Amino acid sequence: MTNVNIPDKYRNPPQAPPVFTSTKDSILDDVNLIIEEQRGLLGRIASSFTPETATFEGVVEAIARANDQASRKDRVLTFYQKICPDSELRKASNAAKRALQEFSTECMMRDDIFKLVDALHRKKASLGLDPESLRLLEKAHKGYISNGLGIPLGPQRDRSREINARLISLGIEFNINLNEEHGCLWLTPEELQGIPEDVVSNLDKGSGENEGKLRLTFKYPHLYPTLKYAINPETRKRLIVANENKCNQNSGIFKKAIVLRHEAARLLGFKNHVDFKLQDRMAKSEVAVLGFLTDLQSRLTSAAQKELDHLKDIKAEDCKAKNLPNDGNYYLWDHRYYDRLMLEKEYSINELQIAEYFSLDITLAKLLNIFETLLGFVFIKLDDDELAKLSPTGKAGDVKWHVDNIVYSVWNDESEGDEFVGYLYMDLHPRQGKYSHAANTNLEPGFTLRDGTRHYPATALICNFSEPTRHKPSLLKHHEVVTLFHELGHGIHNLASRTLYTRFHGTATARDFVEAPSQMLENWCWIPSVAKSLSQHWRTKEQIPDSLAERLVSTRDVNSAMYNLGQVHFAMFDMICHSPKSDDEVMAIDPSVLFNNLRASITLVQGLEDQTQTSDWSHGDAIFSHLMSGYDAGLYGYLYSNVYSTDMFNTVFGKDPMNETQGRRYRHTVLEYGGSRDELVSLEEFLGRKPNSEAFYQNLGIA
């Protein structure tokens, strides 16, 4: 909705947006202040209560409310490391993140506070708590146990503390190495033949020893077009090898992490890290996860082999036509290229032509219209004049971290009560120092005080879509439209959530459920009528023709068995690294060798194992940020969540995807609760039964 058309009732949000005016010094000062305030609170609680006199309100809720207030600042302070072009600010933000994580460990190792929480937990049935507060008490109690306070005082508890501190440092170091990576290849125009001109024309030109060459980075807007379109297989091969060896130091960091995670789990009485992590997951057990992955791999392999054989035939034909060598194998650097060629030849799908129907600005506006209709939101795009009015400093630039930011105030529509919901930020194009993948960040989680006063959320989408040029707007490939739906799905989860505590707000759910709401929303991208409604040719203003939309949608499951085996590979690698049977077994793991061997055996696609006679030719484990960012022992969740997302969509929306009644019911039974109740309860209420995997396997064609 443009500012001209904003109804008066949507012009005055009751809460200002977040402020982004920090300096490298103020970031650390602000974090230290947050830490000292919370440390002081814990001291007062410890001195005011005994296990006999402890109350939920005075202990657990008081700590939770302090965390609620801190979240209004600390999320922003640690966000700079993802998006700020100033390297000094990024360093300060990483230091702030380290300080906050170390302080969290300190808090969770306080025996005096744990004794109070433990006393409350023992009599929880008699406290008369509402369901969310009871869940808070249970999670808090388990948190202290998981951090080592179930271990008797002495050397083992001290070791648990040391490990937790070391894992924090390793995680930050791993991700700094990735975020600060500036590697590239210098390639000649001939080596870049076939890559779209929009990409090549924007590459930096070389000088000196690189005179006549162009600089190709490993960022998404360079990486994927090259792998899809570069005619020269040697170019694609060089890019794959260089990309998977750009942060090799991270492989050693990851190895240290899996050894420490195993030791920590054993100290806590668990078999291994997987056993420890799954206690709070929907899958519950290592046996269940490995059974799911093994069964899925078995079902997919036959179909994947047929897909692979067909792609090999396409490769052979293409190599013969272009007089290129072909040894009969199918390599990692072949797949995106021949998958694209297959779509063009057999489905008449040219993703560059299709992208002309999906300019970013138009598609985004139409996408938001879908969420308005389905879920009852109103999105108001705020210009600088509006932002200046809302900014606590009176300056629009102070409530944005970059000039390119798009900011929306989000409201309930009339049918939902016209109430303010929160703020939605978008940062959609790549730049130096910015997180290079796609993600959603909850900048300020929402929470509700006992008197009904609400703090409203602010959530941010971080993407890296191609920038507009002088001649064209930013155009989205269809897979990028899917990415936009997915990440916005996380943002919608954060906006729709209404919880008492930030602990459970929005996407703060079980790791093997958190992707389900976003994965479900991806389905709308694969409905011909919806694809058409999202489209408008950037030149002619026409919508995508029905026949082209139908052909596009028909490609959804093309080579899907191979794709899903790739997901099985990631999940199995994660599980094997984190479920050793002994200390000797974890010490023997070579992450890069394991990663490459599993990839070759599961995905059926080859790397350089045969040519180099070694399995450590690349270090894909070293560039996998999820492994050190909370998804450890949880990568199976992408597939596991898809079981739930497919069940929800097929059961409730399959016949009528734009059903507003069902959309609102989904919002209020699933999204609204965040993690404040068991996710299975939300699923059963929404589905009217227990979830099952039938739709998941049927969609994959392997029922």
Secondary structure in CASP SS format (residue, H / E / C, confidence):
PFRMAT SS
TARGET T0000
AUTHOR 0000-0000-0000
METHOD secondary structure of the structure
MODEL  1
M C 1.00
T C 1.00
N H 1.00
V H 1.00
N H 1.00
I C 1.00
P C 1.00
D H 1.00
K H 1.00
Y H 1.00
R C 1.00
N C 1.00
P C 1.00
P C 1.00
Q C 1.00
A C 1.00
P C 1.00
P C 1.00
V C 1.00
F C 1.00
T C 1.00
S C 1.00
T C 1.00
K H 1.00
D H 1.00
S H 1.00
I H 1.00
L H 1.00
D H 1.00
D H 1.00
V H 1.00
N H 1.00
L H 1.00
I H 1.00
I H 1.00
E H 1.00
E H 1.00
Q H 1.00
R H 1.00
G H 1.00
L H 1.00
L H 1.00
G H 1.00
R H 1.00
I H 1.00
A H 1.00
S H 1.00
S H 1.00
F C 1.00
T C 1.00
P C 1.00
E C 1.00
T C 1.00
A C 1.00
T C 1.00
F C 1.00
E H 1.00
G H 1.00
V H 1.00
V H 1.00
E H 1.00
A H 1.00
I H 1.00
A H 1.00
R H 1.00
A H 1.00
N H 1.00
D H 1.00
Q H 1.00
A H 1.00
S H 1.00
R H 1.00
K H 1.00
D H 1.00
R H 1.00
V H 1.00
L H 1.00
T H 1.00
F H 1.00
Y H 1.00
Q H 1.00
K H 1.00
I H 1.00
C C 1.00
P C 1.00
D C 1.00
S H 1.00
E H 1.00
L H 1.00
R H 1.00
K H 1.00
A H 1.00
S H 1.00
N H 1.00
A H 1.00
A H 1.00
K H 1.00
R H 1.00
A H 1.00
L H 1.00
Q H 1.00
E H 1.00
F H 1.00
S H 1.00
T H 1.00
E H 1.00
C H 1.00
M H 1.00
M C 1.00
R C 1.00
D H 1.00
D H 1.00
I H 1.00
F H 1.00
K H 1.00
L H 1.00
V H 1.00
D H 1.00
A H 1.00
L H 1.00
H H 1.00
R H 1.00
K C 1.00
K H 1.00
A H 1.00
S H 1.00
L C 1.00
G C 1.00
L C 1.00
D C 1.00
P H 1.00
E H 1.00
S H 1.00
L H 1.00
R H 1.00
L H 1.00
L H 1.00
E H 1.00
K H 1.00
A H 1.00
H H 1.00
K H 1.00
G H 1.00
Y H 1.00
I H 1.00
S H 1.00
N H 1.00
G H 1.00
L H 1.00
G C 1.00
I C 1.00
P C 1.00
L C 1.00
G C 1.00
P H 1.00
Q H 1.00
R H 1.00
D H 1.00
R H 1.00
S H 1.00
R H 1.00
E H 1.00
I H 1.00
N H 1.00
A H 1.00
R H 1.00
L H 1.00
I H 1.00
S H 1.00
L H 1.00
G H 1.00
I H 1.00
E H 1.00
F H 1.00
N H 1.00
I H 1.00
N H 1.00
L H 1.00
N H 1.00
E C 1.00
E C 1.00
H C 1.00
G C 1.00
C E 1.00
L E 1.00
W E 1.00
L E 1.00
T C 1.00
P C 1.00
E C 1.00
E C 1.00
L C 1.00
Q C 1.00
G C 1.00
I C 1.00
P C 1.00
E H 1.00
D H 1.00
V H 1.00
V H 1.00
S C 1.00
N C 1.00
L C 1.00
D E 1.00
K E 1.00
G C 1.00
S C 1.00
G H 1.00
E H 1.00
N H 1.00
E C 1.00
G C 1.00
K C 1.00
L E 1.00
R E 1.00
L E 1.00
T E 1.00
F C 1.00
K C 1.00
Y H 1.00
P H 1.00
H H 1.00
L H 1.00
Y H 1.00
P H 1.00
T H 1.00
L H 1.00
K H 1.00
Y H 1.00
A C 1.00
I C 1.00
N C 1.00
P H 1.00
E H 1.00
T H 1.00
R H 1.00
K H 1.00
R H 1.00
L H 1.00
I H 1.00
V H 1.00
A H 1.00
N H 1.00
E C 1.00
N C 1.00
K C 1.00
C C 1.00
N C 1.00
Q H 1.00
N H 1.00
S H 1.00
G H 1.00
I H 1.00
F H 1.00
K H 1.00
K H 1.00
A H 1.00
I H 1.00
V H 1.00
L H 1.00
R H 1.00
H H 1.00
E H 1.00
A H 1.00
A H 1.00
R H 1.00
L H 1.00
L C 1.00
G C 1.00
F C 1.00
K C 1.00
N C 1.00
H H 1.00
V H 1.00
D H 1.00
F H 1.00
K H 1.00
L H 1.00
Q H 1.00
D H 1.00
R C 1.00
M C 1.00
A C 1.00
K C 1.00
S C 1.00
E H 1.00
V H 1.00
A H 1.00
V H 1.00
L H 1.00
G H 1.00
F H 1.00
L H 1.00
T H 1.00
D H 1.00
L H 1.00
Q H 1.00
S H 1.00
R H 1.00
L H 1.00
T H 1.00
S H 1.00
A H 1.00
A H 1.00
Q H 1.00
K H 1.00
E H 1.00
L H 1.00
D H 1.00
H H 1.00
L H 1.00
K H 1.00
D H 1.00
I H 1.00
K H 1.00
A H 1.00
E H 1.00
D H 1.00
C H 1.00
K H 1.00
A H 1.00
K H 1.00
N C 1.00
L C 1.00
P C 1.00
N C 1.00
D C 1.00
G C 1.00
N C 1.00
Y C 1.00
Y E 1.00
L H 1.00
W H 1.00
D H 1.00
H H 1.00
R H 1.00
Y H 1.00
Y H 1.00
D H 1.00
R H 1.00
L H 1.00
M H 1.00
L H 1.00
E H 1.00
K H 1.00
E H 1.00
Y H 1.00
S C 1.00
I C 1.00
N C 1.00
E H 1.00
L H 1.00
Q H 1.00
I H 1.00
A H 1.00
E C 1.00
Y C 1.00
F E 1.00
S E 1.00
L H 1.00
D H 1.00
I H 1.00
T H 1.00
L H 1.00
A H 1.00
K H 1.00
L H 1.00
L H 1.00
N H 1.00
I H 1.00
F H 1.00
E H 1.00
T H 1.00
L H 1.00
L H 1.00
G C 1.00
F E 1.00
V E 1.00
F E 1.00
I E 1.00
K E 1.00
L C 1.00
D C 1.00
D H 1.00
D H 1.00
E H 1.00
L H 1.00
A H 1.00
K H 1.00
L H 1.00
S C 1.00
P C 1.00
T C 1.00
G C 1.00
K C 1.00
A H 1.00
G H 1.00
D H 1.00
V H 1.00
K C 1.00
W C 1.00
H C 1.00
V C 1.00
D C 1.00
N C 1.00
I E 1.00
V E 1.00
Y E 1.00
S E 1.00
V E 1.00
W E 1.00
N E 1.00
D C 1.00
E H 1.00
S H 1.00
E H 1.00
G C 1.00
D C 1.00
E C 1.00
F E 1.00
V E 1.00
G E 1.00
Y E 1.00
L E 1.00
Y E 1.00
M E 1.00
D E 1.00
L C 1.00
H C 1.00
P C 1.00
R C 1.00
Q C 1.00
G C 1.00
K C 1.00
Y C 1.00
S C 1.00
H C 1.00
A C 1.00
A E 1.00
N E 1.00
T E 1.00
N E 1.00
L E 1.00
E E 1.00
P C 1.00
G C 1.00
F E 1.00
T E 1.00
L C 1.00
R C 1.00
D C 1.00
G C 1.00
T C 1.00
R E 1.00
H E 1.00
Y C 1.00
P C 1.00
A E 1.00
T E 1.00
A E 1.00
L E 1.00
I E 1.00
C C 1.00
N C 1.00
F C 1.00
S C 1.00
E C 1.00
P C 1.00
T C 1.00
R C 1.00
H C 1.00
K C 1.00
P C 1.00
S C 1.00
L E 1.00
L C 1.00
K C 1.00
H H 1.00
H H 1.00
E H 1.00
V H 1.00
V H 1.00
T H 1.00
L H 1.00
F H 1.00
H H 1.00
E H 1.00
L H 1.00
G H 1.00
H H 1.00
G H 1.00
I H 1.00
H H 1.00
N H 1.00
L H 1.00
A H 1.00
S C 1.00
R C 1.00
T C 1.00
L C 1.00
Y C 1.00
T H 1.00
R H 1.00
F H 1.00
H C 1.00
G C 1.00
T C 1.00
A C 1.00
T C 1.00
A C 1.00
R C 1.00
D C 1.00
F C 1.00
V C 1.00
E C 1.00
A H 1.00
P H 1.00
S H 1.00
Q H 1.00
M H 1.00
L H 1.00
E H 1.00
N H 1.00
W H 1.00
C H 1.00
W H 1.00
I C 1.00
P H 1.00
S H 1.00
V H 1.00
A H 1.00
K H 1.00
S H 1.00
L C 1.00
S C 1.00
Q E 1.00
H C 1.00
W C 1.00
R C 1.00
T C 1.00
K C 1.00
E C 1.00
Q C 1.00
I C 1.00
P C 1.00
D H 1.00
S H 1.00
L H 1.00
A H 1.00
E H 1.00
R H 1.00
L H 1.00
V H 1.00
S H 1.00
T C 1.00
R C 1.00
D C 1.00
V C 1.00
N C 1.00
S H 1.00
A H 1.00
M H 1.00
Y H 1.00
N H 1.00
L H 1.00
G H 1.00
Q H 1.00
V H 1.00
H H 1.00
F H 1.00
A H 1.00
M H 1.00
F H 1.00
D H 1.00
M H 1.00
I H 1.00
C H 1.00
H C 1.00
S C 1.00
P C 1.00
K C 1.00
S C 1.00
D H 1.00
D H 1.00
E H 1.00
V H 1.00
M H 1.00
A H 1.00
I C 1.00
D C 1.00
P H 1.00
S H 1.00
V H 1.00
L H 1.00
F H 1.00
N H 1.00
N H 1.00
L H 1.00
R H 1.00
A H 1.00
S H 1.00
I H 1.00
T H 1.00
L C 1.00
V C 1.00
Q E 1.00
G C 1.00
L C 1.00
E H 1.00
D H 1.00
Q H 1.00
T H 1.00
Q C 1.00
T C 1.00
S C 1.00
D C 1.00
W C 1.00
S C 1.00
H C 1.00
G H 1.00
D H 1.00
A H 1.00
I H 1.00
F C 1.00
S H 1.00
H H 1.00
L H 1.00
M H 1.00
S C 1.00
G C 1.00
Y C 1.00
D C 1.00
A C 1.00
G C 1.00
L C 1.00
Y C 1.00
G H 1.00
Y H 1.00
L H 1.00
Y H 1.00
S H 1.00
N H 1.00
V H 1.00
Y H 1.00
S H 1.00
T H 1.00
D H 1.00
M H 1.00
F H 1.00
N H 1.00
T H 1.00
V H 1.00
F H 1.00
G C 1.00
K C 1.00
D C 1.00
P C 1.00
M C 1.00
N C 1.00
E H 1.00
T H 1.00
Q H 1.00
G H 1.00
R H 1.00
R H 1.00
Y H 1.00
R H 1.00
H H 1.00
T H 1.00
V H 1.00
L H 1.00
E C 1.00
Y C 1.00
G C 1.00
G C 1.00
S C 1.00
R C 1.00
D C 1.00
E H 1.00
L H 1.00
V H 1.00
S H 1.00
L H 1.00
E H 1.00
E H 1.00
F H 1.00
L H 1.00
G C 1.00
R C 1.00
K C 1.00
P C 1.00
N C 1.00
S C 1.00
E H 1.00
A H 1.00
F H 1.00
Y H 1.00
Q H 1.00
N H 1.00
L C 1.00
G C 1.00
I C 1.00
A C 1.00
END
